[in-house]
Amino acid sequence: MNDDEYQLLARAASVCHMSVANFLARSALNAARDLDRTAAEIAGEREALHELFALRRHLGQIGNNLNQVARAANSGADVPYADAVLKAVHRTARRVDEFTQRYLDTETRPL
């Protein structure tokens, strides 16, 4: 495993509040219990996880921006960028809704 792969595992384990060893063990056991899954299903899950991690990072950035807007507004300062931050919140909420709907559509598709 190269450094980039290890960092990917470390981030995933951290998000799950697990050690890398625990994350790897649970992942391996889950894979061993379900050997009938296709590569396409696994790839679909990987894409879903990447999207979820990207959304989580993006929401964290927006949360920081919202905190800055609130801090400035509470201090009486002019907050000309508040509209841009709120638009980012709405865009991200739409992105979450679209992802969720896409995920639900693929999970409920008949075999």
N, C-alpha and C positions, 0 to 999 in steps of 0.2 A: 504494500500500500504506500502510495506516495504522500507527501505532506498535504497536498490539496484534498486528497481523499480522506485523510485522517481529520482534517479540519472540518470537512463536510459531516463526517460522523460525529465529531465533537459538538458541532452546532446542533445537529439533530438530537443528540443525547441530552444536551443542555435544555433544549426546548421541551423535552419530555421529562425533565427533572430526573435524569438518570445518569449514571456513570457510563462511559463508553463501553466498558465490559458488559454491564447490565443491558445496555441498548443492543449490543451485538448478540448477546445470548438470547434475549427475547425475540429479536428479529430472526435469528436462525431457527429457534424453536417454532415460531409462527410459520416460517417457510416449510419446515419439515413436516408440520401437521397438515399442510395443504399442498401436496405435490401435484395435484391435478390442475392447478392454475396455469393459464397460458402465459406466454411471454407478453402478449398484448395486454392482458389484465395487469400484470406487474408493471409494465411500462405506463399504463394509464394511472395506476396508483402513484407512480413516481412523479408523473406530471402534476397530479393533484397535490402532492406534497410540496413540490417546488412552488406551485401557485400559492398554496396556503402560507408557506414561509415568506414569500415575497409580499403577500398581503399583510402579514403580521409586521414585517419590517416597515412597510409603508404606513400602516396605522400608527406605529410607534413614532415615526417622523411627524405625522400629522398631529398626534397628541402633543408632541413637544411644541409645535407651532401654535396649537390652541392654548397651551399654557402661557406662551409668550404674549399672545393676544390678550388673554385674561389679565395677566400681570400688568400689561401696559394700560388696558382700559381701567383697571382698578386704581391705577395711580393717577388717572386723569389725563393720560397722554392720548394724543391723536393716534388712531390705529388704522391707517389707510390700507393695510394689507389684510385686514380682517375678512373682507369679501373674498379675496383669493384663497384664504385658508378654508373658509366655509365651502367654497366651490370644490376644493380638493377633498373635503370630507364627503360631499355629495357624490363626486366621481368615484371615490373609493367605495362608498356604500353601494353604488351601482355595480362596481366590479365584484364585490362580495356577492351581491344578489345574482349576477350573471354566472359566476363560478358555481354557486350553490345550485342554481337551476340546472346547469350543465351536468354537474355531478349527480344530481338526483335523476336526471333524464337517462344517464348512462347506467346508473345502478338499478333502475326499475325497468330497463329494456328487457323484453322476453328473450330467453335463450333459444 
